[in-house]
Every structure is written in C-alpha cells, then in structure tokens.
Amino acid sequence: MTGFSSPPQLLRALADNDFSGHDEQAIREQWIYPLLMLLGYGLGTPNTVDIPFKVELAAPVRALGSRRWEIDYRPTVHGVGLWIIEAKRPDEDLFSELHLGQAWGYATHPRVDVPLMVLANGVRVCVFDLTQEGWDEPVLEIAQSELPERFAEIEAVLGARQVADFVRRRQLRHLRQALAAQLDDEALEQTVEDVRAIVDEVRPEVLARRKTVTSDAWDEYFRREARRGQEIGVWGLAFSANGLNVITNGEIAQCVQMILKRPPSERPAAFDEMLSVARVGDTVRQTFSLRVLRLGVALRCVGCDGCDAVARETAENLVREAAEGLRTDPTAAAAHGFERVLAPLLARFVLVRNTEAAKAAVERARRTFDVERFLRASVLDGLSAEGMLSLTVALWFRQVWTRFEPWTPQALGAATEAASAALNEMPVPGDVRIGQINNANHETHLESDPLGPGTRNVVCEVADPKIIHSDDGPALESERAFAAQLLKTYFPDA
C-alpha cells in the first residue's frame, strides 16, 4: 500500500482501478487485503488475518470436492473470528448457487462457525448474515465505485472495532424472536441465567483485553513523553515544570542526560535555562515543581565535568531557601503562599462550574468512539472528565501566575487572603477528583506546606545508599556525599 498518503486516497484507488481480466489471486492481494487493512485488520494491529484459513475436514465430509478447505481470509478481532471473506473473479456472479453454497459451507462448518460471510470480486462486495432465514440476500451490498462514499457503512458492519457489536446486536434480535415463541416462562428465567453464565465466563477475557489495551496505551504515552522531552530540551522540560505538574524521577533523569550530552563547557548554561522559564519581566515566578526539578537535576550533576560547581551552588541555595522558609526573599515567600491557595481555588471553581459539562462531553465521546479507541484516547489524550478539568485548571493557573501584577509581597499577600476567603465560601466538589496522587483537587499543599518536607525528600532520595537510581553513574558517590552533607546542615533531624 505504499504510495498512498491517506486512507481516502487508497479508497479512491480501490474504487477506480479496473480489475477486468484479473484472477482471484489479484483480487485478494490488490483489492481485498488493502480493504481489510482499512477496516482495521492486519499488520500493526491486534486483529490478525488468517491467510488462507485451512480447515481439515472430518467425516462425514460435505460434498465440496476436497478433504481440505482453504478459506481466502478469516479476519479476527483479538484472535476471535466473526466472519470470512471469499474472493472471486470480476466476471463471476457472486449470487450464483455455487459461490453462495461454497461460502455458506465454509462459514457454517463447526470448525469455522461464523455468523457473517462476505463475497468480493473487485466489482462489488456483499455481506451476508447467516443467522437470517434469508441468509442468501445480502444485508449490505456496495459497488466498487461506491467505496469512498459508503465506506462508513461497511466499517459499521465489518470494521475491527465495530463487528463484534454488530454481531451482538443481531444475535440479541434473534434471541428475542426465540423467546417470543415460548409458552413456558421458566425458559425466560433460564435464558437470563444462561446469558449471565456466558457473561461471567468471558468477563475475565474482556477485562484482560481492556487491561492490555490500556497498558499498551500507557507505554505509548510514556514513549511520547520521552520523545517530547528530547524535542523540547532542558528549557522545555523546565517550562512544563513551572506549573502544577508533579515532577517525576524520570523527568529529572531525562533533563540530566540532556545536560551531560553537552560539551562540559556548555553545561553551566543549562542551569540558567531552567531558571529563565520563571522570569516574567523583572520578576522571577518559580513554582514549587520547578524548584523540585532544579534541585533534583543539580544534585545529580554534582561531580560531573563542567557543571560540578554550579550544581553544588544551585542545590545548596534551593535547600537553604526551603529550610529557612524563603525568609530572605519576601517576594518568593509571598508567591509561594499564593501558589498554595491559587491551585485549590481554581480547582474548586472548575469542579463546581464545569464538571457536568465535562462528564457530558466524555459520554458523547464514549457513544461516538468504539471501545478500543475510547480506552486509548482516555490515556493518550486525557479523554476523561478528570483529564479535561485538570487541563483547564493547569491552563488557568499558568495564565494567572504569569499575568498577576504587581508581583510584590503586599499584592501577593492580599491576593492570597482574598483567594482563601473565596475558597472557604465555595461548595465542596462532588464525585470527580483532579490533581495528583495524595493531592486531591490540589488541596494537600494548602493544608501542609510542601516546601520544607518536599525539598528534604528530594535530598534524602539522592543521599540514601539503599536507593538504586536508573541514572547511576560515575559521579554517584559525589552526589550521595553532597546530599548527605546538605541533610546534616539544613535538615539535621531527617
């Protein structure tokens, strides 16, 4: 399928190509298989295609001329087959008794047993529902030229993310017909028990599959984050940190790696880059998360060529400021107090005002997307009420943090008092929780100042010889010795 830059372009090619005179092999390879890939099957997906699907027949053999059947394609959804597709030449009648009977025999054999069969010849594609009395009448018939305009119809029936639900709904319709013919109401109760037993039987498989999809999505998320970190560099990571994000050891390690990839003479400049993201005009507006990033990076650069001195100075300044409660910098102290109340105030406001709208948006997405796409989007795109509300709070926080004026101890103190009063008057939010683990709705830092304890924890983690770091290097002993010295000097009770 190389040469086609997009699915619509490929669909157009499949609709326009003249397959006259081609044999079944050409139809399979040049028309059907590309169509299967567009429907979500094949390479790079969990939905493999058996090509061909071979069935050894046990006696009695159906009179089809062979003890072995080779079905052209049996697409599967997570390993489960729900339909087969047979290729024919363009000049063959898909509705002939021979072709219909052959495909029906394949599909209904106990070792295949699928409810849908498809015949395609490069001129048209026909879908048959074998659970219907009129199984030989297609439930969907699309001409080659109609593929681009009607692809959504075939996707709704055969798409890898839709076919299971299509089959489920049609089987329930037939179950209803069977139940309507009952006289014994005990049969109805038995049906409920039978269905419950089936659900209980498959539930572990469904939950395991959901877990796999979600786990794979998280793996992709972290790969994206790692790539993003490499792309935005030290300055970008620091900019991201100067907000509500909780800094991880992975981000600290990634920042250290990027610094140490520079020539030794260029490494000190990275420490200026990290602080530069907090400069707004003549002010320095540094959040607690940025302090954590700068401290973690500085501690892990102790003993490294070119940046040992600046790393030691940066780390000691940050630790001393935290241990002293920022008493030598009244503006920074006032800003820190403002940060602690601003985050929960914005969270409370957003939760009270926007929660129901966020829930409604997620429910619309759930109805619109298939389950797999919804699960992946929940992880990769934050498609959840919590994710959307958290993003809103983060954006509002950054906007207020960078635009607040004047950035003075008096103005920041007054704003902190006003925000605290407003927070106390707002109702407690409902069932949705945003923020980070152990910091629901960003209120933990309001109740307990993270500056001293959080700083001490960062230093302790580097100083503890029992902790093995993924970025352990030749400077490890220098890092630990310096961190232990800082603890002894500024946190003697740690």
PAMARLUM-779486 format. One record per atom (N, C-alpha, C): residue in one letter; y, z, x. Coordinates in steps of 0.1 Angstrom, whole numbers, plus 2048, in hexadecimal, padded with zeros to 3 digits. Last residue first. Example, Ala and Ser with C-alpha at 12.3 -4.5 7.8 and 13.67 -1.06 7.14 Angstrom:
BEGIN
s7EA847880/s7F5847889/s80084F881/a7C784E884/a7D384E87B/a7DF84E884/
//
This chain:
BEGIN
a894A568A5/a88BA4C8A0/a87DA4E8A5/d8A6A678AF/d89CA6D8A6/d892A638A1/p8B9A588BD/p8AFA618C4/p8A4A678BC/f8C7A3F8BC/f8BFA448B1/f8B4A4D8B7/y8D5A398D3/y8DCA398C6/y8D4A3E8BB/t8C4A3E8EA/t8D2A408EA/t8D9A428DD/k8AAA378E2/k8ADA448E8/k8BBA488E8/l8AEA1D8DA/l8AAA278D0/l8ADA358D5/l8B5A118F2/l8BFA118E7/l8BBA1C8DD/q89DA14900/q8A9A1A905/q8B4A1B8FA/a88DA038F1/a88AA118F2/a896A198F6/a8999EB8F7/a8999F08E9/a8969FF8E9/f8939E9912/f8A19E990E/f8A29EF900/a8779E8911/a87D9F2919/a88C9F4914/r8739D0902/r86E9DD8FD/r8759E9904/e87E9BD913/e8829BE905/e87F9CD900/s86F9BF92A/s87D9C292B/s8839C491D/e8569B7920/e8579C5925/e8669C9926/l85A99C919/l8579A690F/l85A9B4914/a860986928/a86A990928/a86799B91E/p84A975924/p84B97C931/p856987931/g84497B901/g84597290D/g84697B919/d83C9798DF/d83B9818EB/d83B9788F7/d83F96F8C6/d8479698D0/d8479718DD/s83097F8B5/s82C9718B7/s83396A8C2/h82A9A08C2/h8339968BC/h82E9888BF/i81A9BD8B9/i8199B08C1/i8219A68BA/i8219DE8BC/i8249D28B5/i8229C68BE/k81E9F38CE/k8139F08C6/k8149E38BE/p8369F88DA/p82C9F08E2/p8209ED8DA/d8559F58CB/d8489FA8C9/d83D9F28D0/a86D9E88CE/a86A9F28D8/a85B9F68D7/v86F9D78B8/v86F9D18C6/v86A9DB8D0/e8709E98A4/e8669DF8A4/e8649D88B1/c8879F88A9/c8799FE8AA/c86E9F48AB/v89B9E68A3/v8999EA8B1/v88B9F08B3/v8979E4887/v8979D8890/v8949DC89E/n89C9FF880/n88E9F987E/n88D9EC886/r8B7A03885/r8ADA0A88D/r89FA0488C/t8C29F2872/t8C49EF880/t8B99F6889/g8BA9FF85B/g8B59F285D/g8B79EE86C/p8C7A1985E/p8B8A1885D/p8B3A0A860/g8E3A1085E/g8DDA17869/g8CEA16869/l8E59FD847/l8EB9FA854/l8E3A0285F/p8DEA0182D/p8D49FC836/p8D89FB844/d8E4A1C818/d8EAA13821/d8E0A0E82C/s8D8A1D7F8/s8D5A22805/s8DBA18810/e8E1A117E1/e8DDA1F7E0/e8DBA257EE/l8E79F87E9/l8F19FF7E3/l8EEA0E7E3/h8CF9EF7F2/h8D99F17FC/h8E59F97F6/t8C29EC7D9/t8BD9F67E3/t8C89F97ED/e8CB9D77C9/e8D19E47C7/e8CC9EE7D1/h8C39BD7C6/h8CC9C07D2/h8D29CE7D0/n8AE9BA7B4/n8BC9B87B0/n8C69BC7BA/a89A9CE7C9/a89B9C77BC/a8AA9C67B8/n88E9D17E2/n89D9D07E1/n8A09C97D4/n8739CE7E7/n8799DB7E9/n8899DB7E8/i8789AC7EE/i86F9B77EC/i8759C47F0/q8989A17E1/q88D9A17EA/q8849AC7E7/g8A59917C3/g8A69987CF/g89A9987D8/i89D9997A0/i8A09907AB/i8A39987B8/r88B99B783/r88F9A278F/r89299779A/v88B99C760/v88C99476B/v89199C777/d88D9AE74A/d8809AD751/d8809A475E/g8AF9B874C/g8A29B9745/g8969B774E/p8C99CD75A/p8C29C0757/p8B49C3752/v8DF9E474B/v8D49E3754/v8CC9D6751/p9019DB745/p8F49DF741/p8E99DD74C/m91E9E8758/m9159DC753/m9079E174F/e92B9FD762/e92D9FA754/e9249EF74F/n9259FD77D/n921A08775/n922A06766/l9329E6786/l9239E7786/l91E9F277D/a94D9ED784/a9489E377B/a9389E377A/a94DA01798/a950A0578A/a94B9FA781/s9479F17AE/s93F9FC7AB/s941A0079C/a95E9E07AF/a9509DA7AC/a9469E57A8/a9729F27B4/a9729EB7A8/a9649E57A4/e96A9FB7CE/e96BA047C3/e96B9FD7B5/t96B9E27DC/t95E9E97DB/t95F9F37CF/a9869DC7DA/a97D9D37D4/a96F9DA7D2/a9919F17EA/a9949F07DC/a98A9E87D4/g9859EA803/g9829F67FD/g9859F77EE/l9929D1807/l9839D2806/l97F9DF7FF/a9AC9D980A/a9A89D07FF/a9999D17FD/q9AA9EB821/q9AF9F0814/q9AB9E7808/p9A09DB836/p9989E7831/p99D9EC823/t9A29B882D/t9A79C4833/t99F9D082E/w9A599B826/w9999A182C/w99E9AD834/p9B6997807/p9B6997815/p9AA99F81B/e99B9817FE/e9A7984805/e9AF98F7FF/f97C9707FD/f98497C7FA/f98F97E803/r96D95A805/r97A9587FF/r9829647FC/t95496280E/t95C95A817/t96B958812/w94A9727F9/w94B977807/w95496F810/v94A9617E3/v95396C7E3/v9559717F1/q93694E7EC/q94394A7E8/q94D9557E9/r92095E7F1/r9269577FC/r9349527F9/f91B9667D7/f91E9707E1/f9259697ED/w91594E7CA/w9219567C6/w9259607D1/l8FD9487D7/l90993F7D8/l9169467D4/a8ED95E7D0/a8EF95B7DE/a8FC9527E0/v8EC95B7B4/v8F29677BA/v8F69647C8/t8DE9437B2/t8EC9447AC/t8F39507B3/l8C69497BD/l8CE93F7C4/l8DD9407BF/s8BC95B7AA/s8BF9607B8/s8C89567BF/l8B994B794/l8C3955794/l8C695A7A2/m8A493A79E/m8B193479A/m8BC93F79A/g88F94D7A3/g8959447AD/g8A293F7AA/e88B958789/e890961795/e8969587A0/a88394277B/a88F949777/a894952782/s879928791/s876934789/s88393A785/l8779147A8/l877911799/l87291D791/g87A9127C3/g87F91D7BC/g88091C7AD/d86E8FC7CF/d87C8FA7CA/d8829067C3/l8559057D7/l85D8FD7E0/l86C8FC7DC/v84B9167C2/v84C91A7CF/v8569137D8/s84F9077AB/s8529157AB/s85491B7B9/a8448EE7B2/a8528EF7B1/a8578FE7B1/r8298F57B1/r82E8F27BE/r83E8F37BD/l8268FA795/l82390579F/l8299027AC/f82E8E178B/f8368ED788/f8338F8792/r81A8D1794/r8278CE798/r8308DA796/e8048DC786/e8048DC795/e8138DA79A/v80B8D976B/v8098E6771/v80B8E6780/d8258C0765/d8178C5765/d8168D276D/f8458C7755/f83D8C4761/f82E8C775E/t84F8CF73B/t8518C1740/t8478BD74B/r8498E9738/r8448E072E/r8458D1733/r8568F474E/r8478F674C/r8418EC742/a8708ED749/a8698E7754/a85A8E8753/r8758FE733/r8768EF731/r86F8E873C/e871916740/e868913735/e869904733/v888916751/v87A916757/v87091274C/a89C91773E/a89B90B747/a88D90A74D/a897930732/a89692472A/a895917733/k89D941748/k88F940742/k88D93473A/a8B893B74B/a8AF938756/a8A1937751/a8C2945733/a8C4937736/a8BA932741/e8BC960736/e8B695972B/e8B794A72E/t8CD96774D/t8BE96874D/t8B795F742/n8E896774F/n8E195A750/n8D295B74F/r8F498174B/r8FA975745/r8F1969744/v8E5994758/v8E999674A/v8ED989743/l8E2988771/l8D698B769/l8DA98D75A/v8FD98677A/v8F597A778/v8E997C76F/f9039A177C/f90B998773/f90398B770/r8F19AB78F/r8F19B0781/r8F89A7777/a8F999B7A5/a8EB99A79F/a8EB99F791/l9139A47A9/l9109967A5/l90399479F/l90C9BF7AF/l9159BC7A4/l9139AD7A0/p8FC9BD7C6/p8F69C27B9/p8FF9BF7AD/a9109B27D8/a9039AB7D5/a8FD9B07C8/l9259C57D9/l9289B77D4/l91A9B17D0/v91D9DC7E6/v91F9DC7D7/v9219CE7D1/r91A9D4801/r90F9DB7FA/r9119DC7EB/e9329C7807/e9259BF806/e91B9C77FE/f9439DD808/f9459D37FE/f9389CB7FC/g9399EA81F/g9399F1812/g93A9E7807/h93F9D6832/h9319DA830/h9309E1822/a95B9D6831/a9549CA82C/a9459CD82A/a9609EF83B/a9649ED82E/a95C9E1828/a9569EB856/a9509F584D/a9539F383E/a9679D785E/a9599D485D/a9529DE854/t97F9E585E/t97E9D9855/t96F9D6853/p97B9FA871/p97D9FD862/p97B9F1859/d9699FF88A/d96E9F3884/d9709F5875/t95FA16892/t969A1189B/t96FA04895/r94AA1C880/r957A2487F/r962A1E888/l932A11879/l93DA0887A/l94AA0F87B/g91FA2587C/g924A2286F/g930A1986F/e913A2A894/e920A31892/e926A2D884/a8FDA19893/a8FBA27894/a907A2F891/a90AA00892/a902A05887/a900A14887/e9179FF8AB/e91F9FE89F/e917A03893/r900A008BC/r90AA0B8BC/r912A0B8AF/v8F39E88B5/v8EC9F58B3/v8F6A008B2/l9069D58BD/l9029D58AF/l8FB9E38AC/n9099DB8D8/n9149DC8D0/n9109DD8C1/e8EF9D58E1/e8F49E38E2/e9009E58D9/a8EC9B98DC/a8E39C38D6/a8E99D18D6/t9019AF8ED/t9019AC8DE/t8F89B78D7/e8F89B7906/e9059BB901/e9069BA8F2/r8DF9AA909/r8E09B9909/r8ED9BE903/a8E898F906/a8DE9958FD/a8DF9A48FD/v8F898C91C/v8FE98B90F/v8F5991905/a8E4990931/a8F0998930/a8F6998922/d8D197C92C/d8CD98A92C/d8D999392A/c8D496192D/c8D9967921/c8D6976921/g8C9956945/g8D595193F/g8DC959934/d8A895F93E/d8B1959947/d8BD954940/c8A197D92D/c8A096F92E/c8AB969936/g8A6998929/g89D994934/g89B985936/v8A9995906/v8AB99E912/v8A199A91C/c8A39888F0/c8A897F8FB/c8AB988907/r89C99A8DD/r8919918E2/r8969888ED/l8B59A58D7/l8AB9AD8DD/l8A09A58E3/a8C298F8CB/a8C79948D7/a8BC99C8DE/v8B398B8B3/v8B39808BD/v8B79868CB/g8B99A38A6/g8AB99F8A9/g8AA9958B4/l8D59A28A4/l8CE9AC8AB/l8C09A88AF/r8D898B894/r8DE98B8A1/r8D89968AA/l8CA99387C/l8C6987884/l8CC988892/v8D99AA875/v8CB9AB878/v8C699F880/r8F299E870/r8F19A887A/r8E29AA87E/l8EB98F85A/l8EF988866/l8EE992872/s8E69A3847/s8DC99A84B/s8DF993858/f9009AE844/f8F59B684A/f8EA9AD84F/t91999684C/t91199D843/t9069A584B/q93A993858/q92C99385B/q92499C852/r95598585C/r94E989850/r93F989851/v97198786D/v96398686F/v95C98C864/t99197486A/t98897F867/t97997C86B/d9A295F86C/d9A3969877/d999975874/g98C94985D/g99A94B861/g99A95586D/v96F95785F/v977951855/v985953858/r95195A870/r95F959872/r966951866/a93695986F/a93C964867/a94C963868/v92E946881/v92C943872/v93394D86A/s93195189A/s93B948895/s93A945886/l91A95F8A1/l92596689C/l93095E895/m90B9498AA/m9069528A0/m91195A899/e91A93F8BF/e9189378B3/e9139408A8/d9199538D2/d9269508CC/d9249488BF/f8FE9508D9/f90295C8D3/f91095B8CD/a8FE9378E5/a8F79388D8/a8FB9458D1/a9099398FD/a9129338F3/a90B9358E5/p8F594290E/p8FF94B909/p9079468FE/r8E7929915/r8E193390B/r8EC93D906/e8EE918928/e8F391591A/e8EF920910/s8E191F93F/s8F091F93F/s8F691E931/p8C691A939/p8CB92893A/p8DA92993A/p8C2900920/p8C490492E/p8CA91292F/r8AF909903/r8BC904909/r8BB908918/k89A9168F9/k8989088FD/k8A4902904/l8A492F8F2/l89D92E8FF/l899920903/i8AE9298D9/i8B792D8E4/i8B192B8F1/m8979248CB/m8A19198CC/m8AB91C8D7/q88A93C8CC/q8849318D2/q88E9268D4/v89C94C8BD/v89A94F8CB/v8949438D2/c8989418A4/c8A59408AA/c8A49428B9/q87D94789F/q8819398A0/q88F9378A7/a87E96389E/a87795C8A9/a87B94E8AB/i88E966887/i89396B894/i88C96489F/e87D95A874/e88A954877/e890959884/g86796C876/g86595E879/g87295787C/n87198486D/n86E98387B/n86C97487F/t88C97D856/t87E97F859/t87C97E868/i8A698A843/i8A298484F/i894987853/v8AF983823/v8A998D82B/v8A3986837/n8CE976818/n8C197481C/n8BC97F825/l8E8978810/l8DF98280B/l8D1980810/g8F996F82E/g8FA970820/g8F097A81B/n8F5963848/n90196A844/n90396A835/a8DF95384C/a8DD96284C/a8E9969847/s8E993A84C/s8E093D841/s8DF94D840/f8F693C865/f8FE939858/f8F693D84C/a8E093E876/a8EA949875/a8F2948868/l8D5925872/l8CD93186F/l8D693D86D/g8EA91587C/g8E591486E/g8DD92086A/w8EB91C897/w8F791E88E/w8F391E880/v8D29148A0/v8D69228A1/v8E1925897/g8C68FA88A/g8C9900896/g8CD90F895/i8BE8E8876/i8CC8EE875/i8D08F6881/e8A58E087E/e8AF8D687C/e8BD8DC87C/q8968F7880/q8978EF88C/q8A38E588B/g897900866/g89D908870/g89F90087D/r8898EB859/r8978ED856/r89E8F5861/r8708F0863/r8778E3867/r8868E5865/a86B909857/a86B908866/a8728FB86A/e86D90183C/e87790B842/e87790A851/r8578F183B/r8648EB839/r86F8F483F/r843904840/r8458F8849/r8528F2847/f847914829/f849919837/f84B90E841/y83F901815/y84C907815/y85090D823/e8258FC81B/e82E8F181D/e83C8F781D/d81A915816/d819910823/d823905826/w8219167FA/w82791F803/w82691B812/a80F9027F1/a81E9007F0/a82590A7F9/d7F790D7F7/d7FA9017FE/d80A8FF7FD/s7F89227E5/s7F79257F3/s7FB9197FB/t7F89147CD/t80491D7D0/t80491F7DF/v7DF9087CE/v7EB9007CD/v7F89087D1/t7CF91F7D0/t7CF9157DA/t7DC90C7DA/k7D492B7B8/k7D79327C4/k7D89287D0/r7CA9187A6/r7D891B7A6/r7DC9227B3/r7AF91A7AE/r7B690E7B0/r7C59107B0/a7A99347A5/a7A89317B4/a7AF9247B7/l7AD93178A/l7B693A792/l7B59377A1/v79991F784/v7A791C781/v7B092478A/e78292E78B/e785921792/e79391D790/p784944779/p785946788/p788939790/r782936760/r78E93C764/r78F93F773/v76A92C758/v772923760/v77E92A766/e75F941749/e75793B753/e76093375D/d772947735/d76F95173F/d76894B74B/v77092F727/v77D93272E/v77A93C739/i75693171D/i75A926726/i76692972E/a75A94870D/a750948718/a75393D722/r76C93E6FA/r770949703/r76694A70F/v75B92B6EE/v7679276F5/v76C9326FF/d74993C6E2/d7449326EC/d75092D6F4/e75894C6D1/e7519526DC/e74D9486E7/v7619386C0/v76B93F6C7/v7649466D3/t7489306B6/t7509266BE/t75A92E6C6/q7419466A7/q7399436B3/q7419396BC/e754944693/e75595069C/e74D94D6A9/l74A92D687/l75892D68C/l759939696/a73193467F/a73292A689/a74092A68F/e73694566A/e73294B677/e732941682/d73B936655/d74793A65D/d743941669/d72A91964D/d728927651/d73492C65A/l73290064A/l73190863E/l730917641/q7458E865C/q73D8F365B/q73D8FA64E/a7578D4661/a74B8D065A/a7428DC658/a76B8DE671/a76E8DC663/a7628D865B/l75E8DD68A/l7608EA683/l7638E8674/a7618C2690/a7538C868F/a7548D6687/q77C8C0691/q7758B8687/q7678BE685/r7828D16A7/r7878D469A/r77F8CD68F/l7768C26BB/l7708CF6B8/l7758D46AA/h7878AD6BD/h77A8AB6B8/h7738B86B4/r79E8BB6C7/r79F8B36BA/r7918B16B4/l7948C36DF/l7978CD6D5/l7998C76C7/q7938AB6EC/q7868B26E9/q7898BD6DF/r7AE8A56EF/r7A589C6E6/r7988A36E3/r7B68B9700/r7BC8B86F2/r7B38B06E9/r7A78B4717/r7A68C1710/r7AB8C0701/v7B089B71F/v7A289D71B/v7A18AA712/f7CB8A2725/f7C889771B/f7BA899716/d7C78B473A/d7CD8B972D/d7CA8AF722/a7BB8A374D/a7B48AF748/a7B98B473B/v7D0890752/v7C388C74B/v7BC898746/q7E7898760/q7E7898752/q7D989674B/r7E589577B/r7EB8A2776/r7EB8A3767/a7DB87C77E/a7D3887784/a7D889577E/g7DD868761/g7E386E76D/g7DB87A771/l7D385E749/l7CA85E755/l7D0864761/v7E7863735/v7D9863732/v7D086573E/a7FF861741/a7FD86C738/a7EF86D734/e7FD84974F/e7FD855757/e7FA86174E/i7FF83773A/i7F2838741/i7F184474A/e81A83C734/e80F83D72A/e80283F730/a82883674B/a828844746/a81D84673C/f82681A74C/f81F822756/f81E831751/r83480773E/r82B810737/r822819740/e8437F8750/e84A7FE744/e84180973D/p8317F0764/p83D7F8767/p8437FF75B/l81C7E3754/l8197EF75C/l8267F775F/e81C7CB746/e8237D7740/e8227E3748/s80D7B8753/s81C7B7753/s8247C374E/q7F37C174C/q7F87C175A/q8077C175A/a7F27D472D/a7F27C7735/a7F87C9743/i7E07EF722/i7EC7EB728/i7EA7DE730/e7D480470A/e7D27F6710/e7DF7F2715/l7C38206FE/l7CF81B706/l7CC80E70C/v7AD8226F1/v7B882B6ED/v7C48286F4/p7998066E8/p7A180D6F2/p7AB8166EC/e77B8096D8/e7888056D6/e79180D6E0/d7628156DC/d7648076E2/d7728016DF/w76282C6CD/w76482D6DC/w7678206E2/g7648366B2/g7688286B6/g76B8286C5/e75F8516B5/e7558486AF/e75883A6B2/q76785F6D5/q76B85A6C8/q7608516C2/t7618656EF/t75E8706E5/t76286B6D7/l76A8516FF/l75C8516FB/l75885C6F2/d78583F6FF/d78184D6FD/d77384D6F7/f791828717/f78882A70C/f78483970B/v7AA813722/v7A5820723/v79D823716/c7B07F6735/c7AD7FC728/c7A680972A/v7C67DF744/v7BE7EC746/v7BC7F2738/r7C87BD74E/r7CB7C8745/r7C27D4749/v7C57AF765/v7CD7A975A/v7D17B3750/g7B57BD775/g7C17B677B/g7CA7B0771/n7A27C9766/n79E7BC76C/n7AA7B5773/a7927E775B/a79E7E0760/a79A7D4768/l788802746/l7857F474B/l7927EE750/v77F823746/v78A81A747/v78480D74C/m775840732/m77283573B/m77D82A73A/l77286372C/l77A85772C/l77484C736/p76087872F/p765874721/p76D867721/v742877743/v751878742/v755873734/d727878750/d72C87F745/d73B882745/v715877767/v723873768/v72A87A75D/r6FC87F761/r70088276F/r70F87D771/p6F8875747/p6F9883749/p6FE887757/h70C85973F/h70085E745/h70286D749/t723850735/t71C85972D/t71085E733/a72D83D748/a735848745/a72D85373D/y719829749/y71D830755/y72383E751/g71982072E/g70D825734/g71082E740/w73381672C/w72F821724/w72282872A/a73180173E/a73A80C741/a736818739/q71E7F1730/q71B7F573E/q724801741/g72B7EC718/g71E7F3718/g71B7F8726/l7427DD720/l7437EA719/l7377F271A/h7357C772B/h73D7CF734/h73F7DD72D/l7257BD715/l71F7C0722/l7287CA72A/e7377B8701/e72D7C36FF/e7277C770C/s7597B570C/s74C7AF70A/s7427BB709/f7737BD712/f76D7C2706/f75F7BC703/l77B7B0729/l7797BE72A/l7727C371E/d771791734/d775798727/d7717A7728/e77D784753/e77278A74B/e77879273F/d78F77B764/d78B77175A/d780777751/p79378F777/p79E78C76D/p799783762/r7757A4779/r77D79877E/r788795773/k7777C8778/k7717BB774/k77A7B0779/a76F7EA780/a7777DE782/a76F7D177E/e77080976F/e7687FD774/e7717F1775/i77482B772/i77A81E771/i772813777/i76F84B761/i76B84076B/i773834768/w77986D75F/w77986075A/w773857765/l776886769/l77988675B/l779877756/g76989B782/g76A88D77D/g76C88D76E/v7778B1798/v7718B078B/v7748A2786/g7868B47AF/g7778B37B0/g7708B17A3/h7A08B47A7/h79B8C07AD/h78C8C07AD/v79689B794/v7A18A4795/v79C8B179A/t78B87A79F/t78888879B/t79589079C/p77F859796/p78A86279A/p787871796/r76884579E/r768851796/r77385A79B/y76482279E/y76C82D7A2/y76A839798/d74C813799/d75680E7A3/d75F81A7A8/i72B81F79C/i73881F794/i74381C79D/e70D8147A0/e7198167A8/e72581479F/w6ED820799/w6FA81A794/w70481D79E/r6CB81879E/r6D781E7A3/r6E481779D/r6B880A792/r6B6818792/r6C281F798/s6C27F077B/s6C27F6788/s6BF804787/g6C47E5761/g6C07DC76C/g6C07E277A/l6C97F474C/l6D57EE752/l6D17E675E/a6BB806738/a6B87F873C/a6C57F1740/r6B8826747/r6BE81E73D/r6BD80F741/v69983574F/v6A582E754/v6AB825749/p68E856747/p68E847745/p69B840749/a69185876B/a68A852760/a68D85B753/a6B185A77B/a6A485F779/a69E85976C/l6C5848791/l6C184A783/l6B3850783/e6E08507A5/e6D284D7A5/e6CC851798/v7008447A7/v6F784D79F/v6E98487A0/k71E8447B9/k71083F7B8/k7088497B0/f73D8387B8/f7358447B4/f7278407B1/p7498267D6/p7458277C7/p73E8347C5/i75E8417D3/i75E8327D4/i75282D7DC/d76E85B7C3/d7618577C8/d7608477C7/v78C8697CC/v78685E7C5/v77985A7CB/t79C8897C9/t79587F7D0/t78F8747C7/n7B689A7C8/n7AF8937BE/n7A88877C4/p7C78A77D9/p7BA8AE7D7/p7B18A67CD/t7D488D7EF/t7D48957E2/t7C789C7E1/g7D287C804/g7DD885804/g7DE88D7F8/l7C28617F2/l7C68687FF/l7D28707FE/g7BC8677CF/g7BA8607DC/g7BF8687E8/y7D48667B3/y7C78687B9/y7C68627C7/g7EB8617A4/g7E986E7AB/g7DC8717B1/l7F184879B/l7ED852791/l7EA860797/l7F483A7B2/l80083D7AA/l7FD8477A0/m7D98387B9/m7E28407C1/m7EF8447BA/l7D08277A4/l7CB8357A5/l7D483E7AE/l7DD8107AC/l7E181679F/l7DC82579F/p7D080A7C4/p7DF80D7C4/p7E38147B7/y7B68057B8/y7B98107C0/y7C78137C2/i7BB7ED7A7/i7B77FA7A1/i7BA8067AB/w7C57D97B9/w7CC7DC7AC/w7C87EA7A8/q7B77D57D0/q7C57D17D0/q7CC7D57C3/e79D7DF7CD/e7A57E37D9/e7B47E07D7/r7947D57B4/r7927E37B8/r79C7E77C2/i79A7B97B6/i7A07C17AC/i79F7D07AF/a7897B37CC/a7987B17CD/a79F7BA7C3/q7707B77C0/q7747BE7CC/q7837BE7CE/e76F7A47AB/e7707B27A8/e7757BA7B4/d7847887B6/d77878E7B2/d77A79D7B0/h79E7727AA/h79977D7B3/h78C7827AD/g7A775F798/g79E75B7A2/g7997657AB/s7C776F794/s7BD765790/s7B476079B/f7D9782799/f7CC78579E/f7C277A79A/d7FA7837A3/d7F077A79B/d7E277C7A1/n81079E79F/n8067977A7/n7FC78F79F/d81F7AE78E/d8237A0790/d818798798/a8157C878D/a8187C1780/a81A7B2783/l8157D07A7/l8087CF7A0/l80A7C7793/a8317CF7AC/a8287C57B3/a81A7C47AC/r8397E379C/r83E7D6799/r8357CC7A0/l82C7F97A9/l8297F579B/l82D7E7797/l83B7F97C1/l82C7F67C1/l8287F27B3/q8548007B7/q8527F37BE/q8447EF7BE/p84F8197AD/p85380E7A4/p8518017AA/p8478287C5/p83E8257BB/p84281A7B1/s8568187E3/s8568227D8/s84C81E7CD/s8538067F7/s85B8117FA/s85B81C7EF/f8387F5803/f83E7F97F7/f8468067F9/g82C7F281C/g8367E8818/g83D7EB80B/t80B7FD815/t8177FC81E/t81F7F1819/m7F4800808/m800800800/m80D800808/
//
